[in-house]
Amino acid sequence: MKSIIKNGKVIGKNFEHQKYLDIYIENGVICKIGENLEEEGAEIFNAEGKYVLPGFIDMHCNICDPGYEYIEDIETASCSAAKGGFTSITCEPNTNPAIDNKTVVEYIVSKSKEYSLVHIYPYGSMSVGCLGEHMAEIGEMHQAGIVGIADGGFSVVNASFLANVFRYSKMFDMPVITHCEDKSLAGKGVMNEGYVASSLGLSGIPKEAEEVIVARNIILAEGIGAKLHIATVTTKGSVQLIREAKKRGTHITCETSPHYFMLTEEAVGDYNTLAKVKPPLRTKEDIEAVLEGIMDGTIDVITSGHSPTKLTDKNKEFDNADYGISAFETAFSLSFTKLVEEGNVTLQKLTELFSSKPAQILGLHKKGEIAEGMDGDLVIVDLEEEYEINPQTFVSKAKFSPFAGKKVKAKIIGTIVGGRILI
């Protein structure tokens, strides 16, 4: 298979000042980058002076397959991801059955090859059933194709167990992805603890519920020398803990999602369940700290945080409504509008947050950059086109968003996976 992306402004470490280049891809690999490239039999995508970026890699999303295909499945998740410019996505292990053995890993890998438009890389659960009690078959899952060890969104209570996971992870040089929430502190909270929760009569989740576990996990990983990745950083305290750990030389990386640097707890407003996410939306002070963490490099990656659910389970009283957000198709445009348009980061920095950094963390050595010899995973973006977010046009089964009606820039006009032109 041959394809040429023509007349695009290529964004990458070696292309910051160049314009209107062609990229020739053969058998899924970038073979040549230059001007006026021609190749007989190649499929042509004319980028028409638009920006060509490395394909985005999502380190935090829920695919829901196996077990919850009625919410999302591999096919719809991949189509939604492709529409949002993601050429590689991960798979959280809290499926049914959980991704805690090689058979489930092999199922996802096999089904992805048949039904997915994009690359799918599963995480393996650190524990059987994502219960945090007995260690899963990490070695066998590594051989079957997992790229990280995760807790499936359930913070491990037992520190001794987690320490053993960290020790074991070093054998495979894989990151351990941890979601941070102390269940005893979070209690039955449904949104951020504070004035807004009190005024609405809703139970709150204190910031300390996140920060206590962030601190504990840093201490454990630091002492053992494991690769720790903190998922979904949302508070000022967490950002500072991670910043200090990095200064000490701890092998730690972390991520956040657009709703945590664009929306505050006030988005819950009049019991708006579309803004019910976990971790909860925080305060203006936290948003400012997360933005600062992105700008100074404390935060390494921006993820979609795609966590679909059924709209009927959102349309309930706030206490009983599901957590979740549909985010594949909005993540980049929201991030560009907030971060680049407002002068917080450069476009080059944004591509690192979406592409090269997650590739480095997950060990995807042929992805995340545009260069000869790298995989032909690309996204073409019209940075000037403004559009209004309309969840009814989402390809995902989860057609809802707290950003509905918001005007954003940077429309995805083409996604190329392994040289195959998808949109």
C-alpha positions in Angstrom: 0.0 0.0 0.0 1.3 3.4 -1.0 0.1 6.9 -0.1 1.4 10.4 -0.4 0.3 13.3 1.8 0.9 16.4 -0.3 1.4 20.1 0.4 1.2 20.0 4.2 3.0 22.0 6.8 4.8 19.3 8.7 5.1 19.8 12.5 7.9 18.0 14.2 11.3 18.4 15.7 13.0 18.8 12.3 10.3 20.7 10.5 9.4 23.8 12.6 10.3 26.3 9.9 9.5 24.4 6.7 6.3 24.6 4.7 4.4 22.5 2.1 6.2 19.2 2.2 5.0 15.8 0.9 5.2 12.6 2.9 5.4 9.3 1.1 4.3 6.2 3.0 4.7 2.6 1.8 3.6 -0.5 3.7 2.8 1.6 6.8 6.2 3.3 7.1 7.2 6.8 6.2 9.8 6.4 3.4 10.5 9.9 2.2 9.7 13.5 3.2 10.4 16.2 0.6 8.9 18.4 -2.1 7.0 17.3 -5.2 7.1 13.6 -4.4 5.6 11.3 -7.0 5.0 7.5 -6.9 3.1 5.4 -9.3 0.0 3.8 -7.8 0.1 5.9 -4.6 -3.2 7.2 -3.1 -3.0 11.0 -2.8 -4.3 13.1 0.1 -3.9 16.8 -0.7 -3.4 18.6 2.6 -3.7 21.9 0.8 -1.3 23.8 3.1 -3.0 22.5 6.3 -0.9 21.3 9.2 0.4 17.7 9.3 1.0 16.4 12.8 2.1 13.0 14.3 -0.9 10.8 15.0 -2.2 11.3 18.5 -1.8 8.6 21.2 -4.4 8.4 23.9 -3.1 7.0 27.2 -6.4 7.1 29.1 -9.6 6.0 27.5 -12.3 3.3 28.1 -13.2 1.1 25.2 -15.7 -1.0 27.2 -15.0 -4.2 25.1 -15.3 -7.0 26.3 -18.5 -6.9 28.4 -19.9 -3.5 27.9 -20.3 -3.3 24.2 -23.7 -1.7 24.5 -21.9 1.4 25.9 -19.0 1.4 23.4 -17.2 -1.3 21.4 -13.9 -1.6 19.6 -15.3 -0.6 16.3 -17.2 2.5 17.5 -14.3 3.5 19.8 -11.8 3.3 17.0 -14.0 5.3 14.6 -14.6 8.0 17.3 -10.8 8.1 18.0 -9.9 8.4 14.4 -12.4 11.3 14.0 -10.5 13.0 16.8 -7.1 12.5 15.3 -6.1 9.6 17.6 -4.2 6.9 15.6 -3.3 4.8 18.7 -5.4 4.3 21.8 -5.0 2.3 25.0 -7.6 0.1 26.6 -8.3 0.4 30.4 -8.4 -3.1 32.0 -11.7 -2.7 33.9 -13.7 -4.6 31.3 -15.8 -7.7 31.9 -13.9 -10.0 32.1 -11.1 -7.8 33.3 -7.9 -7.7 31.3 -6.1 -9.7 33.9 -4.8 -12.6 31.8 -3.3 -13.3 28.4 -6.5 -14.7 26.9 -8.4 -11.4 27.3 -5.3 -9.5 26.0 -5.2 -11.8 22.9 -9.0 -11.3 22.4 -8.5 -7.5 22.3 -5.5 -7.7 20.1 -7.2 -10.1 17.7 -10.5 -8.2 17.6 -8.7 -4.9 17.1 -6.9 -6.2 14.0 -10.3 -7.1 12.5 -12.6 -4.3 13.6 -10.4 -1.3 14.6 -9.4 1.6 12.3 -6.7 2.6 14.8 -4.0 0.8 16.8 -5.2 -0.4 20.1 -2.8 -1.2 23.0 -4.3 -2.8 26.1 -3.2 -2.2 29.6 -3.0 -5.2 31.8 -4.6 -5.1 35.3 -2.2 -5.3 38.1 -4.6 -7.5 40.0 -7.1 -10.3 39.3 -10.4 -8.7 38.5 -9.1 -5.2 39.1 -9.8 -5.9 42.8 -6.4 -4.9 44.2 -5.9 -8.2 46.1 -4.0 -10.8 44.1 -1.5 -10.1 41.4 -2.5 -10.8 37.9 -0.5 -12.7 35.3 1.6 -9.7 34.3 4.4 -11.6 32.7 2.1 -13.6 30.4 0.1 -10.4 29.5 3.4 -8.7 28.6 4.2 -11.4 26.2 0.6 -11.1 24.8 1.0 -7.4 24.1 0.1 -5.1 27.0 2.0 -1.8 27.1 1.4 -0.9 30.7 0.2 -2.2 34.1 -2.9 -0.3 35.4 -5.4 -0.5 38.2 -8.5 0.0 36.0 -9.6 3.2 37.7 -9.6 1.6 41.2 -6.9 2.9 43.5 -5.1 0.0 45.2 -5.7 0.2 49.0 -3.0 -2.2 50.0 0.4 -0.4 49.8 2.4 -3.6 50.2 0.6 -5.1 47.2 1.3 -2.1 45.1 5.0 -2.1 46.2 5.2 -5.7 44.9 3.6 -4.6 41.6 6.2 -1.9 41.3 9.0 -4.4 41.9 7.6 -6.9 39.4 7.1 -4.2 36.7 10.8 -3.5 36.6 11.3 -6.9 35.1 9.4 -5.8 32.0 10.4 -2.1 31.9 6.7 -1.1 31.7 5.0 1.9 33.4 2.6 1.3 36.2 -0.5 3.6 35.6 -2.2 4.5 38.8 -5.5 6.3 39.4 -5.4 8.2 42.7 -8.3 8.4 45.0 -8.4 7.3 48.7 -11.8 5.6 49.0 -12.1 6.3 52.7 -11.7 10.0 52.1 -13.9 10.1 49.0 -16.7 8.3 50.7 -20.0 8.8 48.9 -18.9 12.1 47.4 -20.2 12.8 43.9 -18.4 16.1 43.1 -15.6 18.3 44.4 -15.9 19.2 48.1 -16.5 22.9 48.6 -18.9 25.7 48.4 -20.6 24.6 45.2 -21.3 21.1 46.6 -22.6 22.5 49.8 -24.9 25.0 48.0 -26.3 22.1 45.9 -26.6 19.8 48.9 -24.3 17.2 47.3 -21.7 15.1 49.1 -18.1 16.2 48.2 -14.9 14.5 47.4 -12.0 16.4 49.0 -8.8 17.2 47.1 -6.9 15.3 49.7 -8.4 12.0 48.5 -6.3 12.4 45.3 -3.2 13.9 46.9 -2.8 11.3 49.6 -2.6 8.5 47.1 -0.4 10.6 44.7 2.1 11.1 47.6 2.0 7.4 48.7 2.5 6.1 45.1 5.4 8.5 44.6 7.1 7.4 47.8 6.7 3.7 46.9 7.9 4.1 43.3 10.8 6.3 44.3 12.1 3.8 46.8 11.8 0.9 44.4 12.9 2.7 41.2 9.8 1.8 39.2 8.2 3.7 36.3 5.2 5.4 37.8 2.6 7.2 35.7 -0.1 9.2 37.5 -3.4 9.2 35.6 -5.7 12.2 35.6 -4.0 14.9 37.7 -6.6 17.4 38.8 -5.5 19.3 41.9 -2.9 22.0 42.7 -1.4 19.8 45.5 -1.0 16.8 43.1 0.8 19.0 40.5 3.2 20.3 43.2 3.9 16.8 44.6 4.8 15.5 41.1 6.9 18.6 40.3 8.9 18.1 43.5 9.4 14.4 42.7 10.7 15.1 39.3 13.2 17.6 40.7 14.5 14.7 42.9 14.9 12.5 39.8 12.0 10.2 40.4 11.0 8.2 37.3 7.5 9.7 37.2 5.2 10.9 34.5 1.6 12.1 34.5 -1.4 13.2 32.5 -4.5 15.3 32.6 -7.5 15.9 30.3 -9.0 19.0 28.8 -12.0 19.2 31.1 -9.6 19.5 34.1 -8.0 22.6 32.7 -11.1 24.1 31.2 -14.0 23.4 33.5 -14.4 24.1 37.2 -16.9 22.6 39.7 -19.3 25.4 38.8 -20.0 23.5 35.5 -22.1 21.2 37.7 -24.3 24.3 38.0 -28.0 23.3 38.3 -27.2 19.6 38.8 -25.7 19.2 35.3 -24.9 15.5 35.2 -22.9 15.9 31.9 -20.2 17.5 34.2 -20.2 14.5 36.5 -16.8 13.0 36.0 -14.3 11.1 38.1 -12.1 12.6 39.5 -14.5 15.5 39.9 -14.0 18.9 38.3 -12.1 21.1 40.8 -11.7 24.9 41.5 -10.3 27.8 39.5 -7.1 27.5 41.6 -6.7 23.9 40.6 -7.2 24.7 36.9 -4.5 27.4 37.1 -2.1 24.9 38.7 -2.8 22.3 36.1 -2.2 24.8 33.3 1.0 25.8 34.9 2.0 22.1 35.2 1.4 21.7 31.4 3.4 24.8 30.6 6.4 24.0 32.8 6.6 20.3 31.8 5.4 18.8 35.1 2.4 17.3 33.2 3.7 15.2 30.4 0.6 14.1 28.5 -2.9 15.3 27.6 -5.3 12.4 27.2 -9.0 12.4 26.1 -10.2 10.8 29.3 -12.9 9.2 27.1 -15.2 7.4 29.5 -18.5 6.7 27.8 -21.8 5.7 29.3 -25.4 5.6 28.2 -27.2 8.9 28.1 -30.1 7.4 29.9 -27.8 6.7 32.8 -26.7 10.4 32.7 -30.2 11.7 32.7 -30.9 10.8 36.3 -30.8 12.7 39.6 -27.2 13.8 40.2 -26.4 11.3 43.1 -27.5 8.4 40.9 -26.2 9.5 37.5 -23.2 7.8 36.0 -19.8 9.4 35.9 -18.3 9.8 32.4 -17.5 11.9 29.4 -17.4 11.4 25.7 -14.1 13.0 24.7 -12.3 11.4 21.7 -13.7 13.8 19.2 -13.2 17.0 21.2 -9.9 16.6 23.1 -7.5 18.1 20.5 -9.6 21.0 19.4 -10.4 22.0 23.0 -6.7 21.7 23.9 -5.6 23.8 20.9 -8.2 26.5 21.6 -7.3 26.8 25.3 -3.6 26.2 25.2 -2.3 27.5 21.8 -4.9 30.1 20.9 -4.5 31.7 24.3 -0.7 31.6 24.1 0.0 29.1 26.9 2.0 26.6 24.7 3.2 26.4 21.2 1.8 24.0 18.6 5.0 22.0 18.7 4.6 21.6 22.5 1.0 20.5 22.1 2.0 17.8 19.6 4.5 16.5 22.2 1.7 16.3 24.8 -0.5 14.4 22.4 2.0 12.4 20.4 5.7 12.0 21.2 5.5 12.0 25.1 2.9 9.2 25.2 4.9 7.2 22.7 8.0 7.5 24.8 6.2 6.5 28.0 4.5 3.5 26.5 7.6 2.4 24.6 6.1 2.9 21.1 9.4 3.7 19.5 8.1 4.0 15.9 5.3 6.4 16.8 4.9 10.0 18.0 7.2 11.7 15.5 7.2 12.5 11.8 10.4 11.2 10.3 11.7 8.7 7.7 11.5 5.2 9.1 8.7 6.0 11.6 5.2 4.6 11.3 2.9 6.3 8.9 0.4 7.6 11.5 -0.5 11.2 10.8 -3.3 13.7 11.4 -4.1 16.7 9.2 -5.6 19.7 10.9 -7.1 22.9 9.8 -6.1 25.2 12.6 -8.1 28.1 11.3 -11.5 26.4 10.9 -13.8 27.2 13.8 -16.7 24.9 14.5 -19.3 24.3 17.3 -19.2 21.1 19.3 -22.3 19.1 18.5 -22.5 15.8 20.4 -25.2 14.5 18.0 -22.5 14.3 15.3 -20.2 12.1 17.5 -19.3 8.7 16.0 -19.1 7.4 19.5 -22.1 5.7 21.0 -21.9 8.3 23.8 -23.4 11.4 22.2 -23.1 13.9 25.0 -20.6 16.5 26.2 -20.4 19.2 28.8 -18.8 21.3 26.0 -21.9 21.1 23.7 -22.3 24.4 21.9 -18.8 25.6 22.6 -16.9 27.1 19.6 -13.4 25.7 19.1 -10.7 25.8 16.4 -8.4 23.2 14.9 -10.7 20.8 13.0 -9.4 17.4 12.2 -9.8 16.9 8.4 -7.7 13.8 7.9 -6.4 10.8 9.9 -3.9 8.4 8.4 -3.1 5.1 10.2 -0.2 3.1 8.8 -0.5 5.0 5.5 -4.2 4.2 5.2 -6.3 7.3 4.7 -9.3 7.1 7.0 -11.0 10.5 6.9 
